[in-house]
Every structure is written in C-alpha cells, then in structure tokens.
Amino acid sequence: MGTQLSPRQAEKAAAAVTGPGPKSLLQLARLHRARRALQVAPKVAVIGDVAAMFGFSDWSQFSASYNKLFGERPVDTRKRAIAVRN
C-alpha cells in the first residue's frame, strides 16, 4: 500500500524536482520590477504605492519578501539610489 501525499506535500515534492512554480516566478519578477522602480522613484514616492503598482497589497509581506530576496529593506534601496543620484 502506497503513502498518500497531501496536495501541499505533492507541490513541495514537485518544486524540489522542477524548481520554482509559476506563482513563485511571477512574484520574483514583480519584486525585481518593484526594485527597479524604487531605484528611480523620486524622493517623495511612497514605498507602499510602488509595491501596490506591482500587485502587492500587503506592505509588510512585500517588505519581508523584498528583504529575503535582496537582503535589504525597500526603504534602504530607495535611500541608496537617491544618494547616488545626488
């Protein structure tokens, strides 16, 4: 008799073999586009507005995902970009 996997276990097993799924790839693309937008955004731009432009409705989740991927907070990216431009 075989072991049955839950849908989530099956998804994890497939991801281990095939790599990130479509949702993960889409989120990565959105995060990269948001990063580019933050790098060129004016000093007065609201980070939550930039996040919303790329489909992130929960700012804290956006910030956590951004930090995990890029190793810095969105505000730090913007501050560094502004300092370079000035």
C-alpha positions as CSV (number, residue, x, y, z in Angstrom):
1,M,0.0,0.0,0.0
2,G,1.5,3.4,-1.0
3,T,1.7,6.5,1.0
4,Q,-0.6,9.3,0.0
5,L,0.7,12.9,-0.1
6,S,-1.3,15.9,0.8
7,P,-1.7,18.4,-2.0
8,R,0.9,20.7,-0.3
9,Q,3.4,17.8,0.1
10,A,3.0,17.0,-3.6
11,E,3.5,20.6,-4.5
12,K,6.7,20.7,-2.4
13,A,8.0,17.5,-3.9
14,A,7.3,18.7,-7.5
15,A,9.1,22.0,-6.7
16,A,12.1,20.2,-5.4
17,V,12.4,18.4,-8.8
18,T,11.3,21.2,-11.2
19,G,12.3,24.4,-9.4
20,P,10.0,27.3,-8.6
21,G,6.5,27.2,-9.8
22,P,4.7,29.8,-11.8
23,K,3.4,31.7,-8.8
24,S,6.9,32.0,-7.4
25,L,8.4,33.0,-10.7
26,L,5.7,35.7,-11.1
27,Q,6.4,37.0,-7.6
28,L,10.2,37.1,-8.3
29,A,9.5,39.1,-11.5
30,R,7.2,41.5,-9.6
31,L,9.8,42.0,-6.9
32,H,12.5,42.8,-9.4
33,R,10.3,45.3,-11.2
34,A,9.5,46.9,-7.9
35,R,13.2,47.2,-7.1
36,R,13.9,48.9,-10.4
37,A,11.0,51.3,-9.7
38,L,12.3,52.1,-6.2
39,Q,15.7,52.8,-7.7
40,V,14.4,55.5,-10.0
41,A,11.5,56.8,-7.8
42,P,11.5,60.4,-6.6
43,K,12.4,61.1,-3.0
44,V,8.8,61.7,-2.1
45,A,7.5,58.4,-3.5
46,V,5.6,56.3,-1.0
47,I,7.0,52.7,-0.9
48,G,3.6,51.3,-0.4
49,D,2.4,52.9,-3.6
50,V,5.3,51.4,-5.5
51,A,4.5,48.0,-4.0
52,A,0.8,48.4,-5.0
53,M,1.8,49.2,-8.6
54,F,3.3,45.7,-8.8
55,G,0.4,43.9,-7.2
56,F,1.5,43.8,-3.6
57,S,-1.5,44.7,-1.4
58,D,0.1,43.8,2.0
59,W,3.1,46.2,2.5
60,S,4.6,44.2,5.4
61,Q,4.6,41.0,3.3
62,F,6.1,42.9,0.4
63,S,8.8,44.2,2.7
64,A,9.5,40.8,4.1
65,S,9.7,39.1,0.6
66,Y,11.8,42.0,-0.7
67,N,14.2,41.8,2.3
68,K,14.5,38.0,1.9
69,L,15.3,38.3,-1.8
70,F,17.6,41.3,-1.9
71,G,19.0,41.4,1.7
72,E,17.8,44.9,2.4
73,R,14.6,46.8,3.1
74,P,12.8,48.6,0.3
75,V,13.5,51.9,2.1
76,D,17.2,51.2,2.1
77,T,17.2,50.6,-1.7
78,R,15.4,53.9,-2.3
79,K,17.8,55.8,0.1
80,R,20.8,54.4,-1.6
81,A,19.5,55.2,-5.1
82,I,18.7,58.8,-4.0
83,A,22.2,59.2,-2.5
84,V,23.8,58.0,-5.8
85,R,21.7,60.4,-7.8
86,N,22.6,63.4,-5.7
